[in-house]
Amino acid sequence: MNGNMRNERTSTTTPAPAPTPTSHDVIVVGSGPTGLLLAGDLATAGIPVTLVEKRPHKISNLSRAFVLHARTLEQLDARGLADEVEVKGQALDRLRLFGGLSLALDTLPSRFNHVLVIPQYEVEKALLRRAEEAGVRFAYETEVTGLSQDADGVTLEVRGPDGESGRLTAAYVVGADGMRSVVREAIGLPFPGKSVIRSVVLADVLLDEEPESVLTANAVGDAFAFLAPFGDGYYRVIGWHRGRDVRDDEPLGLDEVKEIARLALGRDYGMRDARWMSRFHSDERQAPAYRVGRVFLAGDAAHVHTPAGGQGMNTGLQDAANLSWKLAAVLDGHADTALLDTYQAERHPVGKSVLRSSGGIVRLAMAKRPWTLALRAGLAAFLDHVGPGRRKAVGRITGIGYAYAAPRGAHPLVGTRAPDVALKSGRLYEALRGGRFVLVTPRPVEAGARADRLAVERWSSDRRTTVLVRPDGYVAWAAESPDPAAVEAALAAHLGAAGQGGLGGGARQQLTEQLGESTGLIVVED
């Protein structure tokens, strides 16, 4: 789920000391899920990283997001976190969007053939623990007040918890600081878009009557409502009423929330004892670029959209997974800086697609005119009866169906998501937990001098394809029964020459060709 809500936090720890002038390989600004996963990945790879956060150090119980989709769970599995978050949430094998439209998930080609209903703060707890254990340096209560960059690095002007000004320098900076990103503003990027829906109400309440489903959602002509559990007895209510278009700062009472629920859901489930209520408006916006020089944007700093489909936190986490290994490879000297351009080429089209899909869902949920209601009913019938259309919709929402553009003439697997295939040693996503590339081959191959960045595995079956899987779980290269020279050439292109840092001219040319042909993302149906 995504939205323009602020997460209130209060300090329970001693504030971090005021920052002193120091240099880091990477500074990540923003300690939400996107920033935590990115910083944790970099630290796990041995890259010195500092995470700067203007709020005090505390995980809030006010969540913005409530679902993890299959592709995100796969990414967490590759970091050894999926089982931990699975036990904290509730699995749902069908995603209900509006009216009669629901999408079955039990046939997803994934170990996680469901949506996991879990508050964002539980995800943050797992990611925070991992980042701390990996050695991320945290600078809480530290606000970015300025940014400058040159060919050698980036300098952040910051203000610490005691009001003292300081300076932090880094090779690269990633702004994961939300919709009102200070980093995005500092590098001069606009955030074009518009408010799609206004005066959406939020409330965290107790219920006298337990809902029939883990997630409850419905839309009628003039209202929609959504219920999701926190796991502590409270439920998050999100609602909207066409006739109540007021400013975000207009007072909100529980009676209004209950009225919207009765309109959209048929009853209010005995809502009571609200511990928090607010209004917000939902925007659709996307930065035209995710990179300016040595500064990158990820998560809500790069794109925001409606809560429909629960894709917000998931998309940000995918941004982080895509960028982290590329920064680590460049900083370790195993990849040319051209690799960093593929972040924009791969993730910007995905963000654009998510804006379209989430916006389409919420517009259909708000449908009132006869022709839009007929369109909604027709779409529901189409997805219910037409397999390819249903698989494509499920692939977009869950993230399973996205693939990245591949060079002309590449093997059909290149750019696609690698499924969690069985290996002689276990599963692919277990092999990815080291943060390395994984070469899956029918015959023994030695990682040799690349062992720090390459794991070699063998199929559990008699499959003859050799596949090189990126640290983010996408196929970098594949071939049918290649000879050893072809395998070595592929490894040199993607991981650098054995025993040497950096990419050779051939690898640089391959990256350039891939960037030149990355005209958009590919959505596959299976």
BELWOGI-V587024 format. One record per residue. RES is the residue in three letters. BURIAL is I if it has 16 or more other C-alpha atoms within 10 Angstrom, else O. D_CENTER is the distance of its C-alpha to the mean C-alpha in Angstrom with 2 decimals. Layout:
BEGIN
[[RES/BURIAL/D_CENTER] [RES/BURIAL/D_CENTER]]
END
This chain:
BEGIN
[[MET/I/10.85] [ASN/I/10.94] [GLY/I/14.22] [ASN/I/16.34] [MET/I/17.40] [ARG/O/18.28] [ASN/O/17.88] [GLU/O/21.36] [ARG/O/21.93] [THR/O/25.29] [SER/O/26.26] [THR/O/27.50] [THR/O/27.86] [THR/O/29.99] [PRO/I/28.44] [ALA/I/27.53] [PRO/O/30.43] [ALA/I/30.58] [PRO/I/28.95] [THR/O/31.47] [PRO/O/31.51] [THR/O/29.74] [SER/I/27.75] [HIS/I/24.45] [ASP/I/22.67] [VAL/I/19.33] [ILE/I/18.70] [VAL/I/15.31] [VAL/I/15.82] [GLY/I/14.05] [SER/I/13.56] [GLY/I/10.82] [PRO/I/8.08] [THR/I/6.40] [GLY/I/10.07] [LEU/I/11.19] [LEU/I/9.24] [LEU/I/10.22] [ALA/I/13.66] [GLY/I/14.18] [ASP/I/13.66] [LEU/I/16.08] [ALA/I/18.54] [THR/I/18.60] [ALA/I/19.52] [GLY/O/22.27] [ILE/I/21.10] [PRO/I/22.39] [VAL/I/19.64] [THR/I/20.05] [LEU/I/17.60] [VAL/I/19.22] [GLU/I/18.79] [LYS/I/21.32] [ARG/I/21.32] [PRO/I/23.32] [HIS/I/21.99] [LYS/O/21.34] [ILE/I/18.66] [SER/O/19.28] [ASN/O/20.12] [LEU/I/19.01] [SER/I/15.61] [ARG/I/13.63] [ALA/I/11.29] [PHE/I/13.08] [VAL/I/11.47] [LEU/I/9.41] [HIS/I/9.78] [ALA/I/11.50] [ARG/I/9.28] [THR/I/6.91] [LEU/I/10.42] [GLU/I/11.66] [GLN/I/9.47] [LEU/I/10.74] [ASP/I/14.06] [ALA/I/14.21] [ARG/I/14.22] [GLY/I/16.73] [LEU/I/14.83] [ALA/I/14.46] [ASP/O/18.11] [GLU/O/17.99] [VAL/I/15.40] [GLU/I/17.05] [VAL/O/20.32] [LYS/O/18.99] [GLY/I/17.80] [GLN/I/19.53] [ALA/I/18.89] [LEU/I/19.61] [ASP/I/20.65] [ARG/O/20.87] [LEU/I/18.65] [ARG/I/21.03] [LEU/I/20.19] [PHE/I/23.56] [GLY/I/27.22] [GLY/O/27.95] [LEU/I/24.69] [SER/O/22.77] [LEU/I/20.94] [ALA/I/21.91] [LEU/I/19.33] [ASP/O/21.89] [THR/O/22.50] [LEU/I/19.00] [PRO/O/19.59] [SER/I/17.48] [ARG/O/18.50] [PHE/I/16.17] [ASN/I/17.89] [HIS/I/16.93] [VAL/I/14.49] [LEU/I/14.47] [VAL/I/15.57] [ILE/I/14.84] [PRO/I/14.81] [GLN/I/12.04] [TYR/I/14.76] [GLU/I/15.24] [VAL/I/11.78] [GLU/I/12.53] [LYS/I/15.94] [ALA/I/14.96] [LEU/I/12.71] [LEU/I/15.51] [ARG/O/18.19] [ARG/I/16.78] [ALA/I/16.47] [GLU/O/19.97] [GLU/O/21.44] [ALA/I/20.22] [GLY/I/22.06] [VAL/I/19.69] [ARG/I/22.01] [PHE/I/21.08] [ALA/I/22.82] [TYR/I/22.57] [GLU/I/24.51] [THR/I/24.22] [GLU/I/23.68] [VAL/I/23.16] [THR/O/26.19] [GLY/I/26.34] [LEU/I/25.04] [SER/O/27.00] [GLN/I/26.59] [ASP/O/28.93] [ALA/O/29.16] [ASP/O/29.10] [GLY/I/26.28] [VAL/I/24.78] [THR/I/26.51] [LEU/I/25.05] [GLU/I/27.56] [VAL/I/26.70] [ARG/I/28.52] [GLY/I/28.61] [PRO/I/29.27] [ASP/O/33.00] [GLY/O/32.72] [GLU/O/33.58] [SER/I/32.18] [GLY/I/30.95] [ARG/I/29.36] [LEU/I/26.60] [THR/I/26.36] [ALA/I/23.87] [ALA/I/23.54] [TYR/I/20.04] [VAL/I/18.07] [VAL/I/14.38] [GLY/I/13.98] [ALA/I/11.04] [ASP/I/13.66] [GLY/I/12.62] [MET/I/14.36] [ARG/O/17.67] [SER/I/16.65] [VAL/I/19.82] [VAL/I/18.60] [ARG/I/17.99] [GLU/O/21.41] [ALA/O/23.05] [ILE/I/22.31] [GLY/O/23.65] [LEU/I/20.87] [PRO/O/21.34] [PHE/I/18.79] [PRO/O/20.53] [GLY/O/20.13] [LYS/O/21.67] [SER/O/21.68] [VAL/O/21.38] [ILE/I/22.60] [ARG/I/24.49] [SER/I/25.91] [VAL/I/23.40] [VAL/I/24.61] [LEU/I/22.86] [ALA/I/24.78] [ASP/I/24.48] [VAL/I/27.61] [LEU/I/29.64] [LEU/I/30.88] [ASP/O/34.36] [GLU/O/33.42] [GLU/O/30.59] [PRO/O/28.57] [GLU/O/29.14] [SER/O/25.49] [VAL/O/22.51] [LEU/I/20.85] [THR/I/23.44] [ALA/I/22.93] [ASN/I/25.45] [ALA/I/26.55] [VAL/I/30.10] [GLY/I/31.63] [ASP/I/31.37] [ALA/I/28.74] [PHE/I/25.61] [ALA/I/24.40] [PHE/I/21.75] [LEU/I/22.31] [ALA/I/20.05] [PRO/I/21.38] [PHE/I/20.52] [GLY/O/22.57] [ASP/O/25.19] [GLY/O/27.23] [TYR/I/25.54] [TYR/I/23.63] [ARG/I/21.37] [VAL/I/23.03] [ILE/I/21.60] [GLY/I/24.37] [TRP/I/25.81] [HIS/I/29.40] [ARG/I/30.62] [GLY/O/33.76] [ARG/O/32.23] [ASP/O/30.80] [VAL/O/31.16] [ARG/O/29.71] [ASP/O/26.81] [ASP/O/29.41] [GLU/O/31.78] [PRO/O/32.68] [LEU/O/31.15] [GLY/O/33.14] [LEU/I/32.44] [ASP/O/34.97] [GLU/O/32.86] [VAL/I/29.81] [LYS/I/32.13] [GLU/I/33.69] [ILE/I/30.44] [ALA/I/29.63] [ARG/I/33.13] [LEU/I/32.84] [ALA/I/29.57] [LEU/I/29.81] [GLY/O/33.57] [ARG/O/33.77] [ASP/I/32.31] [TYR/I/32.36] [GLY/O/34.46] [MET/I/31.89] [ARG/I/33.22] [ASP/O/32.75] [ALA/I/29.77] [ARG/O/28.41] [TRP/O/26.30] [MET/I/26.35] [SER/I/25.06] [ARG/I/24.53] [PHE/I/21.83] [HIS/I/21.26] [SER/I/18.21] [ASP/I/17.65] [GLU/I/16.37] [ARG/I/15.97] [GLN/I/14.63] [ALA/I/15.91] [PRO/O/18.18] [ALA/I/17.09] [TYR/I/14.19] [ARG/I/16.94] [VAL/O/20.41] [GLY/O/22.44] [ARG/I/21.09] [VAL/I/18.46] [PHE/I/14.83] [LEU/I/12.35] [ALA/I/8.59] [GLY/I/6.53] [ASP/I/9.43] [ALA/I/11.92] [ALA/I/11.28] [HIS/I/10.83] [VAL/I/11.65] [HIS/I/12.90] [THR/I/14.69] [PRO/I/13.73] [ALA/I/15.06] [GLY/I/13.41] [GLY/I/10.90] [GLN/I/7.95] [GLY/I/6.89] [MET/I/5.09] [ASN/I/3.55] [THR/I/3.11] [GLY/I/2.77] [LEU/I/2.39] [GLN/I/3.63] [ASP/I/5.36] [ALA/I/6.60] [ALA/I/7.74] [ASN/I/9.39] [LEU/I/11.08] [SER/I/12.28] [TRP/I/14.72] [LYS/I/16.04] [LEU/I/16.96] [ALA/I/18.52] [ALA/I/20.49] [VAL/I/21.85] [LEU/I/22.78] [ASP/O/24.46] [GLY/I/26.46] [HIS/I/25.43] [ALA/I/23.90] [ASP/I/25.05] [THR/I/23.18] [ALA/I/22.86] [LEU/I/19.93] [LEU/I/17.88] [ASP/I/18.63] [THR/I/16.71] [TYR/I/13.38] [GLN/I/14.58] [ALA/I/16.19] [GLU/I/13.31] [ARG/I/10.27] [HIS/I/12.48] [PRO/I/13.83] [VAL/I/10.62] [GLY/I/9.93] [LYS/I/13.60] [SER/I/13.55] [VAL/I/11.10] [LEU/I/13.49] [ARG/O/16.33] [SER/I/15.42] [SER/I/14.46] [GLY/I/17.46] [GLY/O/19.66] [ILE/I/19.06] [VAL/I/19.96] [ARG/I/22.90] [LEU/I/24.26] [ALA/I/23.94] [MET/I/25.99] [ALA/I/28.49] [LYS/I/32.11] [ARG/O/34.31] [PRO/O/35.96] [TRP/O/34.48] [THR/O/30.86] [LEU/I/31.60] [ALA/O/33.16] [LEU/O/30.14] [ARG/I/27.91] [ALA/O/30.44] [GLY/O/30.73] [LEU/I/27.03] [ALA/I/26.96] [ALA/O/30.03] [PHE/O/28.68] [LEU/I/25.48] [ASP/I/27.68] [HIS/O/30.18] [VAL/O/28.67] [GLY/O/26.73] [PRO/O/25.12] [GLY/O/23.91] [ARG/I/22.49] [ARG/I/20.71] [LYS/I/19.22] [ALA/I/17.99] [VAL/I/16.57] [GLY/I/14.92] [ARG/I/13.14] [ILE/I/12.04] [THR/I/11.05] [GLY/I/9.49] [ILE/I/12.57] [GLY/I/14.54] [TYR/I/12.86] [ALA/I/14.87] [TYR/I/15.55] [ALA/I/19.02] [ALA/I/21.66] [PRO/I/24.99] [ARG/O/28.02] [GLY/O/29.83] [ALA/O/27.05] [HIS/I/26.95] [PRO/O/25.21] [LEU/I/22.61] [VAL/I/21.41] [GLY/I/17.92] [THR/I/17.20] [ARG/I/14.98] [ALA/I/17.31] [PRO/I/18.15] [ASP/I/19.03] [VAL/O/22.65] [ALA/O/25.56] [LEU/I/27.05] [LYS/O/30.37] [SER/O/28.75] [GLY/O/26.19] [ARG/I/22.78] [LEU/I/20.65] [TYR/I/17.58] [GLU/O/20.10] [ALA/I/21.33] [LEU/I/17.95] [ARG/I/17.92] [GLY/I/19.99] [GLY/I/17.32] [ARG/I/19.81] [PHE/I/20.38] [VAL/I/22.06] [LEU/I/25.13] [VAL/I/26.19] [THR/I/29.81] [PRO/I/32.90] [ARG/O/35.06] [PRO/O/34.94] [VAL/I/33.55] [GLU/O/33.66] [ALA/I/30.73] [GLY/O/33.47] [ALA/O/32.64] [ARG/I/28.98] [ALA/O/28.53] [ASP/O/26.39] [ARG/I/23.69] [LEU/I/24.65] [ALA/I/25.12] [VAL/I/27.54] [GLU/I/27.56] [ARG/I/29.79] [TRP/I/29.36] [SER/O/30.83] [SER/O/32.39] [ASP/O/34.71] [ARG/O/32.09] [ARG/O/33.16] [THR/O/30.00] [THR/I/28.71] [VAL/I/24.95] [LEU/I/23.06] [VAL/I/19.44] [ARG/I/17.06] [PRO/I/15.38] [ASP/I/11.96] [GLY/I/13.91] [TYR/I/15.05] [VAL/I/18.78] [ALA/I/20.28] [TRP/I/23.85] [ALA/I/26.04] [ALA/I/29.76] [GLU/O/32.40] [SER/O/34.90] [PRO/O/34.58] [ASP/O/37.23] [PRO/O/36.54] [ALA/O/36.80] [ALA/O/34.01] [VAL/I/31.71] [GLU/O/32.67] [ALA/O/32.08] [ALA/I/28.53] [LEU/I/27.85] [ALA/I/29.47] [ALA/I/27.44] [HIS/I/24.02] [LEU/I/24.92] [GLY/I/28.00] [ALA/I/31.60] [ALA/O/32.61] [GLY/O/33.64] [GLN/O/32.65] [GLY/I/29.79] [GLY/I/28.45] [LEU/I/28.47] [GLY/I/31.69] [GLY/O/32.60] [GLY/O/31.88] [ALA/I/28.29] [ARG/I/27.91] [GLN/O/29.46] [GLN/O/27.14] [LEU/I/24.06] [THR/I/25.88] [GLU/O/26.70] [GLN/I/23.16] [LEU/I/22.07] [GLY/O/25.09] [GLU/O/24.29] [SER/I/20.57] [THR/O/21.45] [GLY/I/18.40] [LEU/I/16.12] [ILE/I/17.83] [VAL/I/17.14] [VAL/I/19.04] [GLU/I/20.51] [ASP/O/20.75]]
END
